[in-house]
Amino acid sequence: MKVLKIDNNQGSYSTTGDKYNSIDKINKEDLLKLVNLTLEGDVEIDEYSEEKIKNQAHQIIYKSICEKLLDLLKRKDEFRDESERLFLQEYEKYKGGSS
């Protein structure tokens, strides 16, 4: 699913895969959804291009979000492994305390 795209010289995002919103309208709930979508499955992101995005506000916002999501994609397995390890440690701690 494409979550970030550049179209008509503007950056846009989607949390559903069908309806796109202007990147400058994004809120923290939408950002969290994009992070979860990135961690859960295969997402597509149009690479940032200053030449393709004419609006300076869109450039700044799109570039920042794009970089963060691409970094998260690269580190997805590392992030999952760390989360599972922390969960297992807590699980073992509470499991041992209930015996």
mmCIF file as gemmi writes it, N, C-alpha and C atoms, coordinates in Angstrom:
data_model
loop_
_atom_site.group_PDB
_atom_site.id
_atom_site.type_symbol
_atom_site.label_atom_id
_atom_site.label_alt_id
_atom_site.label_comp_id
_atom_site.label_asym_id
_atom_site.label_entity_id
_atom_site.label_seq_id
_atom_site.pdbx_PDB_ins_code
_atom_site.Cartn_x
_atom_site.Cartn_y
_atom_site.Cartn_z
_atom_site.occupancy
_atom_site.B_iso_or_equiv
_atom_site.pdbx_formal_charge
_atom_site.auth_seq_id
_atom_site.auth_asym_id
_atom_site.pdbx_PDB_model_num
ATOM 1 N N . MET Axp A 1 ? 0.842 -1.164 0 1 0 ? 1 A 1
ATOM 2 C CA . MET Axp A 1 ? 0 0 0 1 0 ? 1 A 1
ATOM 3 C C . MET Axp A 1 ? 0.899 1.242 0 1 0 ? 1 A 1
ATOM 4 N N . LYS Axp A 2 ? 0.566 2.194 -0.839 1 0 ? 2 A 1
ATOM 5 C CA . LYS Axp A 2 ? 1.335 3.432 -0.901 1 0 ? 2 A 1
ATOM 6 C C . LYS Axp A 2 ? 0.825 4.379 0.182 1 0 ? 2 A 1
ATOM 7 N N . VAL Axp A 3 ? 1.722 4.742 1.099 1 0 ? 3 A 1
ATOM 8 C CA . VAL Axp A 3 ? 1.342 5.611 2.213 1 0 ? 3 A 1
ATOM 9 C C . VAL Axp A 3 ? 1.768 7.058 2.001 1 0 ? 3 A 1
ATOM 10 N N . LEU Axp A 4 ? 2.841 7.27 1.23 1 0 ? 4 A 1
ATOM 11 C CA . LEU Axp A 4 ? 3.293 8.623 0.898 1 0 ? 4 A 1
ATOM 12 C C . LEU Axp A 4 ? 3.47 8.719 -0.607 1 0 ? 4 A 1
ATOM 13 N N . LYS Axp A 5 ? 2.894 9.762 -1.188 1 0 ? 5 A 1
ATOM 14 C CA . LYS Axp A 5 ? 3.084 9.937 -2.622 1 0 ? 5 A 1
ATOM 15 C C . LYS Axp A 5 ? 3.18 11.41 -2.973 1 0 ? 5 A 1
ATOM 16 N N . ILE Axp A 6 ? 3.814 11.643 -4.113 1 0 ? 6 A 1
ATOM 17 C CA . ILE Axp A 6 ? 3.933 12.984 -4.655 1 0 ? 6 A 1
ATOM 18 C C . ILE Axp A 6 ? 3.089 13.024 -5.915 1 0 ? 6 A 1
ATOM 19 N N . ASP Axp A 7 ? 2.137 13.962 -5.94 1 0 ? 7 A 1
ATOM 20 C CA . ASP Axp A 7 ? 1.222 14.072 -7.061 1 0 ? 7 A 1
ATOM 21 C C . ASP Axp A 7 ? 0.841 15.545 -7.24 1 0 ? 7 A 1
ATOM 22 N N . ASN Axp A 8 ? 0.82 15.999 -8.467 1 0 ? 8 A 1
ATOM 23 C CA . ASN Axp A 8 ? 0.465 17.399 -8.755 1 0 ? 8 A 1
ATOM 24 C C . ASN Axp A 8 ? 1.319 18.387 -7.964 1 0 ? 8 A 1
ATOM 25 N N . ASN Axp A 9 ? 2.612 18.107 -7.879 1 0 ? 9 A 1
ATOM 26 C CA . ASN Axp A 9 ? 3.577 18.985 -7.189 1 0 ? 9 A 1
ATOM 27 C C . ASN Axp A 9 ? 3.31 19.141 -5.698 1 0 ? 9 A 1
ATOM 28 N N . GLN Axp A 10 ? 2.591 18.183 -5.103 1 0 ? 10 A 1
ATOM 29 C CA . GLN Axp A 10 ? 2.302 18.232 -3.674 1 0 ? 10 A 1
ATOM 30 C C . GLN Axp A 10 ? 2.559 16.861 -3.042 1 0 ? 10 A 1
ATOM 31 N N . GLY Axp A 11 ? 2.881 16.886 -1.764 1 0 ? 11 A 1
ATOM 32 C CA . GLY Axp A 11 ? 3.02 15.657 -1.006 1 0 ? 11 A 1
ATOM 33 C C . GLY Axp A 11 ? 1.689 15.28 -0.387 1 0 ? 11 A 1
ATOM 34 N N . SER Axp A 12 ? 1.411 13.981 -0.358 1 0 ? 12 A 1
ATOM 35 C CA . SER Axp A 12 ? 0.178 13.516 0.274 1 0 ? 12 A 1
ATOM 36 C C . SER Axp A 12 ? 0.429 12.19 0.974 1 0 ? 12 A 1
ATOM 37 N N . TYR Axp A 13 ? -0.491 11.836 1.859 1 0 ? 13 A 1
ATOM 38 C CA . TYR Axp A 13 ? -0.369 10.598 2.626 1 0 ? 13 A 1
ATOM 39 C C . TYR Axp A 13 ? -1.717 9.883 2.659 1 0 ? 13 A 1
ATOM 40 N N . SER Axp A 14 ? -1.656 8.588 2.943 1 0 ? 14 A 1
ATOM 41 C CA . SER Axp A 14 ? -2.877 7.81 3.088 1 0 ? 14 A 1
ATOM 42 C C . SER Axp A 14 ? -2.69 6.783 4.186 1 0 ? 14 A 1
ATOM 43 N N . THR Axp A 15 ? -3.709 6.639 5.011 1 0 ? 15 A 1
ATOM 44 C CA . THR Axp A 15 ? -3.702 5.589 6.031 1 0 ? 15 A 1
ATOM 45 C C . THR Axp A 15 ? -4.619 4.44 5.621 1 0 ? 15 A 1
ATOM 46 N N . THR Axp A 16 ? -5.295 4.595 4.471 1 0 ? 16 A 1
ATOM 47 C CA . THR Axp A 16 ? -6.234 3.578 4.001 1 0 ? 16 A 1
ATOM 48 C C . THR Axp A 16 ? -5.833 2.967 2.667 1 0 ? 16 A 1
ATOM 49 N N . GLY Axp A 17 ? -4.985 3.648 1.91 1 0 ? 17 A 1
ATOM 50 C CA . GLY Axp A 17 ? -4.568 3.144 0.617 1 0 ? 17 A 1
ATOM 51 C C . GLY Axp A 17 ? -5.407 3.635 -0.544 1 0 ? 17 A 1
ATOM 52 N N . ASP Axp A 18 ? -6.513 4.31 -0.245 1 0 ? 18 A 1
ATOM 53 C CA . ASP Axp A 18 ? -7.349 4.788 -1.343 1 0 ? 18 A 1
ATOM 54 C C . ASP Axp A 18 ? -7.571 6.301 -1.293 1 0 ? 18 A 1
ATOM 55 N N . LYS Axp A 19 ? -7.756 6.868 -0.137 1 0 ? 19 A 1
ATOM 56 C CA . LYS Axp A 19 ? -7.988 8.31 -0.017 1 0 ? 19 A 1
ATOM 57 C C . LYS Axp A 19 ? -6.701 8.972 0.474 1 0 ? 19 A 1
ATOM 58 N N . TYR Axp A 20 ? -6.236 9.96 -0.3 1 0 ? 20 A 1
ATOM 59 C CA . TYR Axp A 20 ? -5.009 10.674 0.058 1 0 ? 20 A 1
ATOM 60 C C . TYR Axp A 20 ? -5.337 12.072 0.558 1 0 ? 20 A 1
ATOM 61 N N . ASN Axp A 21 ? -4.598 12.482 1.57 1 0 ? 21 A 1
ATOM 62 C CA . ASN Axp A 21 ? -4.763 13.803 2.168 1 0 ? 21 A 1
ATOM 63 C C . ASN Axp A 21 ? -3.478 14.596 1.99 1 0 ? 21 A 1
ATOM 64 N N . SER Axp A 22 ? -3.615 15.897 1.947 1 0 ? 22 A 1
ATOM 65 C CA . SER Axp A 22 ? -2.462 16.778 1.827 1 0 ? 22 A 1
ATOM 66 C C . SER Axp A 22 ? -1.541 16.576 3.03 1 0 ? 22 A 1
ATOM 67 N N . ILE Axp A 23 ? -0.251 16.483 2.768 1 0 ? 23 A 1
ATOM 68 C CA . ILE Axp A 23 ? 0.723 16.195 3.825 1 0 ? 23 A 1
ATOM 69 C C . ILE Axp A 23 ? 0.718 17.257 4.925 1 0 ? 23 A 1
ATOM 70 N N . ASP Axp A 24 ? 0.332 18.486 4.585 1 0 ? 24 A 1
ATOM 71 C CA . ASP Axp A 24 ? 0.319 19.525 5.613 1 0 ? 24 A 1
ATOM 72 C C . ASP Axp A 24 ? -0.893 19.43 6.541 1 0 ? 24 A 1
ATOM 73 N N . LYS Axp A 25 ? -1.796 18.488 6.28 1 0 ? 25 A 1
ATOM 74 C CA . LYS Axp A 25 ? -2.976 18.273 7.131 1 0 ? 25 A 1
ATOM 75 C C . LYS Axp A 25 ? -2.785 17.099 8.094 1 0 ? 25 A 1
ATOM 76 N N . ILE Axp A 26 ? -1.601 16.495 8.089 1 0 ? 26 A 1
ATOM 77 C CA . ILE Axp A 26 ? -1.364 15.294 8.903 1 0 ? 26 A 1
ATOM 78 C C . ILE Axp A 26 ? -1.391 15.657 10.39 1 0 ? 26 A 1
ATOM 79 N N . ASN Axp A 27 ? -1.936 14.741 11.192 1 0 ? 27 A 1
ATOM 80 C CA . ASN Axp A 27 ? -1.969 14.938 12.646 1 0 ? 27 A 1
ATOM 81 C C . ASN Axp A 27 ? -1.257 13.765 13.319 1 0 ? 27 A 1
ATOM 82 N N . LYS Axp A 28 ? -1.133 13.82 14.627 1 0 ? 28 A 1
ATOM 83 C CA . LYS Axp A 28 ? -0.351 12.785 15.304 1 0 ? 28 A 1
ATOM 84 C C . LYS Axp A 28 ? -1.01 11.408 15.242 1 0 ? 28 A 1
ATOM 85 N N . GLU Axp A 29 ? -2.348 11.338 15.179 1 0 ? 29 A 1
ATOM 86 C CA . GLU Axp A 29 ? -3.014 10.04 15.032 1 0 ? 29 A 1
ATOM 87 C C . GLU Axp A 29 ? -2.682 9.414 13.68 1 0 ? 29 A 1
ATOM 88 N N . ASP Axp A 30 ? -2.673 10.247 12.632 1 0 ? 30 A 1
ATOM 89 C CA . ASP Axp A 30 ? -2.319 9.749 11.302 1 0 ? 30 A 1
ATOM 90 C C . ASP Axp A 30 ? -0.859 9.305 11.251 1 0 ? 30 A 1
ATOM 91 N N . LEU Axp A 31 ? 0.021 10.052 11.914 1 0 ? 31 A 1
ATOM 92 C CA . LEU Axp A 31 ? 1.431 9.655 11.971 1 0 ? 31 A 1
ATOM 93 C C . LEU Axp A 31 ? 1.592 8.292 12.644 1 0 ? 31 A 1
ATOM 94 N N . LEU Axp A 32 ? 0.863 8.091 13.733 1 0 ? 32 A 1
ATOM 95 C CA . LEU Axp A 32 ? 0.92 6.812 14.429 1 0 ? 32 A 1
ATOM 96 C C . LEU Axp A 32 ? 0.41 5.686 13.531 1 0 ? 32 A 1
ATOM 97 N N . LYS Axp A 33 ? -0.654 5.949 12.778 1 0 ? 33 A 1
ATOM 98 C CA . LYS Axp A 33 ? -1.164 4.95 11.839 1 0 ? 33 A 1
ATOM 99 C C . LYS Axp A 33 ? -0.126 4.619 10.777 1 0 ? 33 A 1
ATOM 100 N N . LEU Axp A 34 ? 0.568 5.635 10.263 1 0 ? 34 A 1
ATOM 101 C CA . LEU Axp A 34 ? 1.608 5.393 9.26 1 0 ? 34 A 1
ATOM 102 C C . LEU Axp A 34 ? 2.744 4.548 9.84 1 0 ? 34 A 1
ATOM 103 N N . VAL Axp A 35 ? 3.124 4.832 11.073 1 0 ? 35 A 1
ATOM 104 C CA . VAL Axp A 35 ? 4.17 4.038 11.736 1 0 ? 35 A 1
ATOM 105 C C . VAL Axp A 35 ? 3.709 2.589 11.885 1 0 ? 35 A 1
ATOM 106 N N . ASN Axp A 36 ? 2.48 2.383 12.346 1 0 ? 36 A 1
ATOM 107 C CA . ASN Axp A 36 ? 1.959 1.027 12.512 1 0 ? 36 A 1
ATOM 108 C C . ASN Axp A 36 ? 1.863 0.297 11.179 1 0 ? 36 A 1
ATOM 109 N N . LEU Axp A 37 ? 1.396 0.982 10.149 1 0 ? 37 A 1
ATOM 110 C CA . LEU Axp A 37 ? 1.324 0.369 8.82 1 0 ? 37 A 1
ATOM 111 C C . LEU Axp A 37 ? 2.714 -0.029 8.338 1 0 ? 37 A 1
ATOM 112 N N . THR Axp A 38 ? 3.684 0.82 8.603 1 0 ? 38 A 1
ATOM 113 C CA . THR Axp A 38 ? 5.058 0.538 8.196 1 0 ? 38 A 1
ATOM 114 C C . THR Axp A 38 ? 5.597 -0.688 8.924 1 0 ? 38 A 1
ATOM 115 N N . LEU Axp A 39 ? 5.291 -0.808 10.199 1 0 ? 39 A 1
ATOM 116 C CA . LEU Axp A 39 ? 5.77 -1.954 10.978 1 0 ? 39 A 1
ATOM 117 C C . LEU Axp A 39 ? 5.025 -3.233 10.643 1 0 ? 39 A 1
ATOM 118 N N . GLU Axp A 40 ? 3.753 -3.127 10.271 1 0 ? 40 A 1
ATOM 119 C CA . GLU Axp A 40 ? 2.915 -4.313 10.047 1 0 ? 40 A 1
ATOM 120 C C . GLU Axp A 40 ? 3.06 -4.931 8.666 1 0 ? 40 A 1
ATOM 121 N N . GLY Axp A 41 ? 3.299 -4.129 7.655 1 0 ? 41 A 1
ATOM 122 C CA . GLY Axp A 41 ? 3.268 -4.723 6.325 1 0 ? 41 A 1
ATOM 123 C C . GLY Axp A 41 ? 4.12 -3.997 5.319 1 0 ? 41 A 1
ATOM 124 N N . ASP Axp A 42 ? 3.873 -4.345 4.071 1 0 ? 42 A 1
ATOM 125 C CA . ASP Axp A 42 ? 4.605 -3.738 2.974 1 0 ? 42 A 1
ATOM 126 C C . ASP Axp A 42 ? 3.968 -2.413 2.599 1 0 ? 42 A 1
ATOM 127 N N . VAL Axp A 43 ? 4.75 -1.366 2.701 1 0 ? 43 A 1
ATOM 128 C CA . VAL Axp A 43 ? 4.274 -0.039 2.33 1 0 ? 43 A 1
ATOM 129 C C . VAL Axp A 43 ? 5.168 0.508 1.221 1 0 ? 43 A 1
ATOM 130 N N . GLU Axp A 44 ? 4.587 1.375 0.419 1 0 ? 44 A 1
ATOM 131 C CA . GLU Axp A 44 ? 5.339 2.048 -0.631 1 0 ? 44 A 1
ATOM 132 C C . GLU Axp A 44 ? 5.395 3.527 -0.301 1 0 ? 44 A 1
ATOM 133 N N . ILE Axp A 45 ? 6.537 4.113 -0.607 1 0 ? 45 A 1
ATOM 134 C CA . ILE Axp A 45 ? 6.748 5.532 -0.343 1 0 ? 45 A 1
ATOM 135 C C . ILE Axp A 45 ? 7.431 6.138 -1.56 1 0 ? 45 A 1
ATOM 136 N N . ASP Axp A 46 ? 6.824 7.189 -2.105 1 0 ? 46 A 1
ATOM 137 C CA . ASP Axp A 46 ? 7.502 7.932 -3.164 1 0 ? 46 A 1
ATOM 138 C C . ASP Axp A 46 ? 8.7 8.635 -2.551 1 0 ? 46 A 1
ATOM 139 N N . GLU Axp A 47 ? 9.847 8.466 -3.177 1 0 ? 47 A 1
ATOM 140 C CA . GLU Axp A 47 ? 11.058 9.085 -2.666 1 0 ? 47 A 1
ATOM 141 C C . GLU Axp A 47 ? 10.946 10.604 -2.722 1 0 ? 47 A 1
ATOM 142 N N . TYR Axp A 48 ? 11.462 11.253 -1.705 1 0 ? 48 A 1
ATOM 143 C CA . TYR Axp A 48 ? 11.414 12.712 -1.628 1 0 ? 48 A 1
ATOM 144 C C . TYR Axp A 48 ? 12.178 13.326 -2.787 1 0 ? 48 A 1
ATOM 145 N N . SER Axp A 49 ? 11.591 14.359 -3.379 1 0 ? 49 A 1
ATOM 146 C CA . SER Axp A 49 ? 12.237 15.109 -4.445 1 0 ? 49 A 1
ATOM 147 C C . SER Axp A 49 ? 11.835 16.571 -4.335 1 0 ? 49 A 1
ATOM 148 N N . GLU Axp A 50 ? 12.813 17.401 -4.085 1 0 ? 50 A 1
ATOM 149 C CA . GLU Axp A 50 ? 12.551 18.837 -3.961 1 0 ? 50 A 1
ATOM 150 C C . GLU Axp A 50 ? 11.987 19.398 -5.258 1 0 ? 50 A 1
ATOM 151 N N . GLU Axp A 51 ? 12.41 18.848 -6.386 1 0 ? 51 A 1
ATOM 152 C CA . GLU Axp A 51 ? 11.935 19.329 -7.684 1 0 ? 51 A 1
ATOM 153 C C . GLU Axp A 51 ? 10.477 18.967 -7.938 1 0 ? 51 A 1
ATOM 154 N N . LYS Axp A 52 ? 10.028 17.857 -7.385 1 0 ? 52 A 1
ATOM 155 C CA . LYS Axp A 52 ? 8.655 17.398 -7.621 1 0 ? 52 A 1
ATOM 156 C C . LYS Axp A 52 ? 7.643 18.056 -6.696 1 0 ? 52 A 1
ATOM 157 N N . ILE Axp A 53 ? 8.102 18.528 -5.534 1 0 ? 53 A 1
ATOM 158 C CA . ILE Axp A 53 ? 7.205 19.191 -4.574 1 0 ? 53 A 1
ATOM 159 C C . ILE Axp A 53 ? 7.522 20.682 -4.598 1 0 ? 53 A 1
ATOM 160 N N . LYS Axp A 54 ? 6.583 21.473 -5.039 1 0 ? 54 A 1
ATOM 161 C CA . LYS Axp A 54 ? 6.822 22.915 -5.195 1 0 ? 54 A 1
ATOM 162 C C . LYS Axp A 54 ? 6.569 23.707 -3.913 1 0 ? 54 A 1
ATOM 163 N N . ASN Axp A 55 ? 5.625 23.274 -3.093 1 0 ? 55 A 1
ATOM 164 C CA . ASN Axp A 55 ? 5.272 23.985 -1.865 1 0 ? 55 A 1
ATOM 165 C C . ASN Axp A 55 ? 6.336 23.717 -0.804 1 0 ? 55 A 1
ATOM 166 N N . GLN Axp A 56 ? 6.928 24.789 -0.267 1 0 ? 56 A 1
ATOM 167 C CA . GLN Axp A 56 ? 8.02 24.626 0.691 1 0 ? 56 A 1
ATOM 168 C C . GLN Axp A 56 ? 7.572 23.931 1.976 1 0 ? 56 A 1
ATOM 169 N N . ALA Axp A 57 ? 6.372 24.23 2.458 1 0 ? 57 A 1
ATOM 170 C CA . ALA Axp A 57 ? 5.87 23.553 3.665 1 0 ? 57 A 1
ATOM 171 C C . ALA Axp A 57 ? 5.725 22.059 3.4 1 0 ? 57 A 1
ATOM 172 N N . HIS Axp A 58 ? 5.21 21.695 2.235 1 0 ? 58 A 1
ATOM 173 C CA . HIS Axp A 58 ? 5.074 20.286 1.871 1 0 ? 58 A 1
ATOM 174 C C . HIS Axp A 58 ? 6.453 19.625 1.8 1 0 ? 58 A 1
ATOM 175 N N . GLN Axp A 59 ? 7.437 20.354 1.265 1 0 ? 59 A 1
ATOM 176 C CA . GLN Axp A 59 ? 8.796 19.81 1.167 1 0 ? 59 A 1
ATOM 177 C C . GLN Axp A 59 ? 9.329 19.432 2.542 1 0 ? 59 A 1
ATOM 178 N N . ILE Axp A 60 ? 9.197 20.341 3.479 1 0 ? 60 A 1
ATOM 179 C CA . ILE Axp A 60 ? 9.746 20.128 4.83 1 0 ? 60 A 1
ATOM 180 C C . ILE Axp A 60 ? 9.039 18.959 5.52 1 0 ? 60 A 1
ATOM 181 N N . ILE Axp A 61 ? 7.728 18.957 5.491 1 0 ? 61 A 1
ATOM 182 C CA . ILE Axp A 61 ? 6.955 17.914 6.171 1 0 ? 61 A 1
ATOM 183 C C . ILE Axp A 61 ? 7.164 16.563 5.507 1 0 ? 61 A 1
ATOM 184 N N . TYR Axp A 62 ? 7.05 16.524 4.179 1 0 ? 62 A 1
ATOM 185 C CA . TYR Axp A 62 ? 7.184 15.264 3.443 1 0 ? 62 A 1
ATOM 186 C C . TYR Axp A 62 ? 8.573 14.67 3.646 1 0 ? 62 A 1
ATOM 187 N N . LYS Axp A 63 ? 9.597 15.507 3.526 1 0 ? 63 A 1
ATOM 188 C CA . LYS Axp A 63 ? 10.974 15.021 3.681 1 0 ? 63 A 1
ATOM 189 C C . LYS Axp A 63 ? 11.186 14.396 5.05 1 0 ? 63 A 1
ATOM 190 N N . SER Axp A 64 ? 10.716 15.063 6.082 1 0 ? 64 A 1
ATOM 191 C CA . SER Axp A 64 ? 10.89 14.564 7.444 1 0 ? 64 A 1
ATOM 192 C C . SER Axp A 64 ? 10.18 13.226 7.646 1 0 ? 64 A 1
ATOM 193 N N . ILE Axp A 65 ? 8.926 13.163 7.251 1 0 ? 65 A 1
ATOM 194 C CA . ILE Axp A 65 ? 8.156 11.923 7.427 1 0 ? 65 A 1
ATOM 195 C C . ILE Axp A 65 ? 8.74 10.806 6.565 1 0 ? 65 A 1
ATOM 196 N N . CYS Axp A 66 ? 9.095 11.134 5.337 1 0 ? 66 A 1
ATOM 197 C CA . CYS Axp A 66 ? 9.661 10.144 4.421 1 0 ? 66 A 1
ATOM 198 C C . CYS Axp A 66 ? 10.941 9.54 5 1 0 ? 66 A 1
ATOM 199 N N . GLU Axp A 67 ? 11.849 10.376 5.473 1 0 ? 67 A 1
ATOM 200 C CA . GLU Axp A 67 ? 13.103 9.889 6.05 1 0 ? 67 A 1
ATOM 201 C C . GLU Axp A 67 ? 12.861 8.986 7.247 1 0 ? 67 A 1
ATOM 202 N N . LYS Axp A 68 ? 11.944 9.393 8.117 1 0 ? 68 A 1
ATOM 203 C CA . LYS Axp A 68 ? 11.667 8.608 9.331 1 0 ? 68 A 1
ATOM 204 C C . LYS Axp A 68 ? 11.052 7.251 8.989 1 0 ? 68 A 1
ATOM 205 N N . LEU Axp A 69 ? 10.094 7.239 8.053 1 0 ? 69 A 1
ATOM 206 C CA . LEU Axp A 69 ? 9.459 5.965 7.685 1 0 ? 69 A 1
ATOM 207 C C . LEU Axp A 69 ? 10.43 5.044 6.948 1 0 ? 69 A 1
ATOM 208 N N . LEU Axp A 70 ? 11.273 5.603 6.088 1 0 ? 70 A 1
ATOM 209 C CA . LEU Axp A 70 ? 12.261 4.779 5.4 1 0 ? 70 A 1
ATOM 210 C C . LEU Axp A 70 ? 13.266 4.19 6.39 1 0 ? 70 A 1
ATOM 211 N N . ASP Axp A 71 ? 13.667 4.974 7.384 1 0 ? 71 A 1
ATOM 212 C CA . ASP Axp A 71 ? 14.563 4.467 8.417 1 0 ? 71 A 1
ATOM 213 C C . ASP Axp A 71 ? 13.883 3.358 9.215 1 0 ? 71 A 1
ATOM 214 N N . LEU Axp A 72 ? 12.616 3.552 9.522 1 0 ? 72 A 1
ATOM 215 C CA . LEU Axp A 72 ? 11.86 2.537 10.252 1 0 ? 72 A 1
ATOM 216 C C . LEU Axp A 72 ? 11.75 1.255 9.423 1 0 ? 72 A 1
ATOM 217 N N . LEU Axp A 73 ? 11.53 1.4 8.122 1 0 ? 73 A 1
ATOM 218 C CA . LEU Axp A 73 ? 11.476 0.224 7.245 1 0 ? 73 A 1
ATOM 219 C C . LEU Axp A 73 ? 12.783 -0.556 7.293 1 0 ? 73 A 1
ATOM 220 N N . LYS Axp A 74 ? 13.897 0.165 7.269 1 0 ? 74 A 1
ATOM 221 C CA . LYS Axp A 74 ? 15.209 -0.483 7.309 1 0 ? 74 A 1
ATOM 222 C C . LYS Axp A 74 ? 15.443 -1.19 8.641 1 0 ? 74 A 1
ATOM 223 N N . ARG Axp A 75 ? 14.913 -0.599 9.698 1 0 ? 75 A 1
ATOM 224 C CA . ARG Axp A 75 ? 15.162 -1.116 11.039 1 0 ? 75 A 1
ATOM 225 C C . ARG Axp A 75 ? 13.995 -1.927 11.6 1 0 ? 75 A 1
ATOM 226 N N . LYS Axp A 76 ? 13.027 -2.269 10.752 1 0 ? 76 A 1
ATOM 227 C CA . LYS Axp A 76 ? 11.813 -2.941 11.205 1 0 ? 76 A 1
ATOM 228 C C . LYS Axp A 76 ? 12.116 -4.243 11.954 1 0 ? 76 A 1
ATOM 229 N N . ASP Axp A 77 ? 12.959 -5.09 11.381 1 0 ? 77 A 1
ATOM 230 C CA . ASP Axp A 77 ? 13.279 -6.364 12.035 1 0 ? 77 A 1
ATOM 231 C C . ASP Axp A 77 ? 13.993 -6.146 13.36 1 0 ? 77 A 1
ATOM 232 N N . GLU Axp A 78 ? 14.911 -5.201 13.378 1 0 ? 78 A 1
ATOM 233 C CA . GLU Axp A 78 ? 15.625 -4.883 14.618 1 0 ? 78 A 1
ATOM 234 C C . GLU Axp A 78 ? 14.642 -4.38 15.682 1 0 ? 78 A 1
ATOM 235 N N . PHE Axp A 79 ? 13.722 -3.536 15.28 1 0 ? 79 A 1
ATOM 236 C CA . PHE Axp A 79 ? 12.723 -2.994 16.191 1 0 ? 79 A 1
ATOM 237 C C . PHE Axp A 79 ? 11.832 -4.104 16.739 1 0 ? 79 A 1
ATOM 238 N N . ARG Axp A 80 ? 11.382 -4.997 15.873 1 0 ? 80 A 1
ATOM 239 C CA . ARG Axp A 80 ? 10.536 -6.121 16.313 1 0 ? 80 A 1
ATOM 240 C C . ARG Axp A 80 ? 11.274 -7.031 17.273 1 0 ? 80 A 1
ATOM 241 N N . ASP Axp A 81 ? 12.526 -7.373 16.931 1 0 ? 81 A 1
ATOM 242 C CA . ASP Axp A 81 ? 13.315 -8.249 17.789 1 0 ? 81 A 1
ATOM 243 C C . ASP Axp A 81 ? 13.489 -7.638 19.177 1 0 ? 81 A 1
ATOM 244 N N . GLU Axp A 82 ? 13.791 -6.352 19.217 1 0 ? 82 A 1
ATOM 245 C CA . GLU Axp A 82 ? 13.974 -5.657 20.499 1 0 ? 82 A 1
ATOM 246 C C . GLU Axp A 82 ? 12.673 -5.651 21.3 1 0 ? 82 A 1
ATOM 247 N N . SER Axp A 83 ? 11.552 -5.384 20.625 1 0 ? 83 A 1
ATOM 248 C CA . SER Axp A 83 ? 10.248 -5.36 21.305 1 0 ? 83 A 1
ATOM 249 C C . SER Axp A 83 ? 9.909 -6.735 21.864 1 0 ? 83 A 1
ATOM 250 N N . GLU Axp A 84 ? 10.139 -7.775 21.078 1 0 ? 84 A 1
ATOM 251 C CA . GLU Axp A 84 ? 9.847 -9.131 21.534 1 0 ? 84 A 1
ATOM 252 C C . GLU Axp A 84 ? 10.749 -9.521 22.697 1 0 ? 84 A 1
ATOM 253 N N . ARG Axp A 85 ? 12.016 -9.112 22.646 1 0 ? 85 A 1
ATOM 254 C CA . ARG Axp A 85 ? 12.943 -9.424 23.735 1 0 ? 85 A 1
ATOM 255 C C . ARG Axp A 85 ? 12.495 -8.748 25.031 1 0 ? 85 A 1
ATOM 256 N N . LEU Axp A 86 ? 12.094 -7.472 24.938 1 0 ? 86 A 1
ATOM 257 C CA . LEU Axp A 86 ? 11.625 -6.764 26.13 1 0 ? 86 A 1
ATOM 258 C C . LEU Axp A 86 ? 10.345 -7.387 26.678 1 0 ? 86 A 1
ATOM 259 N N . PHE Axp A 87 ? 9.443 -7.769 25.781 1 0 ? 87 A 1
ATOM 260 C CA . PHE Axp A 87 ? 8.21 -8.41 26.206 1 0 ? 87 A 1
ATOM 261 C C . PHE Axp A 87 ? 8.5 -9.736 26.904 1 0 ? 87 A 1
ATOM 262 N N . LEU Axp A 88 ? 9.411 -10.513 26.332 1 0 ? 88 A 1
ATOM 263 C CA . LEU Axp A 88 ? 9.757 -11.809 26.921 1 0 ? 88 A 1
ATOM 264 C C . LEU Axp A 88 ? 10.37 -11.632 28.307 1 0 ? 88 A 1
ATOM 265 N N . GLN Axp A 89 ? 11.233 -10.625 28.467 1 0 ? 89 A 1
ATOM 266 C CA . GLN Axp A 89 ? 11.829 -10.374 29.785 1 0 ? 89 A 1
ATOM 267 C C . GLN Axp A 89 ? 10.749 -10.061 30.812 1 0 ? 89 A 1
ATOM 268 N N . GLU Axp A 90 ? 9.814 -9.206 30.465 1 0 ? 90 A 1
ATOM 269 C CA . GLU Axp A 90 ? 8.733 -8.849 31.387 1 0 ? 90 A 1
ATOM 270 C C . GLU Axp A 90 ? 7.833 -10.054 31.655 1 0 ? 90 A 1
ATOM 271 N N . TYR Axp A 91 ? 7.551 -10.823 30.62 1 0 ? 91 A 1
ATOM 272 C CA . TYR Axp A 91 ? 6.719 -12.011 30.771 1 0 ? 91 A 1
ATOM 273 C C . TYR Axp A 91 ? 7.37 -12.995 31.742 1 0 ? 91 A 1
ATOM 274 N N . GLU Axp A 92 ? 8.667 -13.229 31.552 1 0 ? 92 A 1
ATOM 275 C CA . GLU Axp A 92 ? 9.394 -14.157 32.424 1 0 ? 92 A 1
ATOM 276 C C . GLU Axp A 92 ? 9.423 -13.636 33.864 1 0 ? 92 A 1
ATOM 277 N N . LYS Axp A 93 ? 9.558 -12.324 34.031 1 0 ? 93 A 1
ATOM 278 C CA . LYS Axp A 93 ? 9.593 -11.731 35.366 1 0 ? 93 A 1
ATOM 279 C C . LYS Axp A 93 ? 8.271 -11.968 36.087 1 0 ? 93 A 1
ATOM 280 N N . TYR Axp A 94 ? 7.163 -11.718 35.411 1 0 ? 94 A 1
ATOM 281 C CA . TYR Axp A 94 ? 5.839 -11.889 36.035 1 0 ? 94 A 1
ATOM 282 C C . TYR Axp A 94 ? 5.449 -13.357 36.145 1 0 ? 94 A 1
ATOM 283 N N . LYS Axp A 95 ? 5.876 -14.167 35.204 1 0 ? 95 A 1
ATOM 284 C CA . LYS Axp A 95 ? 5.602 -15.602 35.258 1 0 ? 95 A 1
ATOM 285 C C . LYS Axp A 95 ? 6.294 -16.222 36.462 1 0 ? 95 A 1
ATOM 286 N N . GLY Axp A 96 ? 7.534 -15.795 36.694 1 0 ? 96 A 1
ATOM 287 C CA . GLY Axp A 96 ? 8.311 -16.316 37.833 1 0 ? 96 A 1
ATOM 288 C C . GLY Axp A 96 ? 7.734 -15.867 39.157 1 0 ? 96 A 1
ATOM 289 N N . GLY Axp A 97 ? 7.137 -14.686 39.205 1 0 ? 97 A 1
ATOM 290 C CA . GLY Axp A 97 ? 6.582 -14.148 40.439 1 0 ? 97 A 1
ATOM 291 C C . GLY Axp A 97 ? 5.264 -14.785 40.839 1 0 ? 97 A 1
ATOM 292 N N . SER Axp A 98 ? 4.56 -15.423 39.893 1 0 ? 98 A 1
ATOM 293 C CA . SER Axp A 98 ? 3.261 -15.979 40.2 1 0 ? 98 A 1
ATOM 294 C C . SER Axp A 98 ? 3.319 -17.434 40.657 1 0 ? 98 A 1
ATOM 295 N N . SER Axp A 99 ? 4.507 -18.042 40.611 1 0 ? 99 A 1
ATOM 296 C CA . SER Axp A 99 ? 4.63 -19.459 40.985 1 0 ? 99 A 1
ATOM 297 C C . SER Axp A 99 ? 4.712 -19.645 42.473 1 0 ? 99 A 1
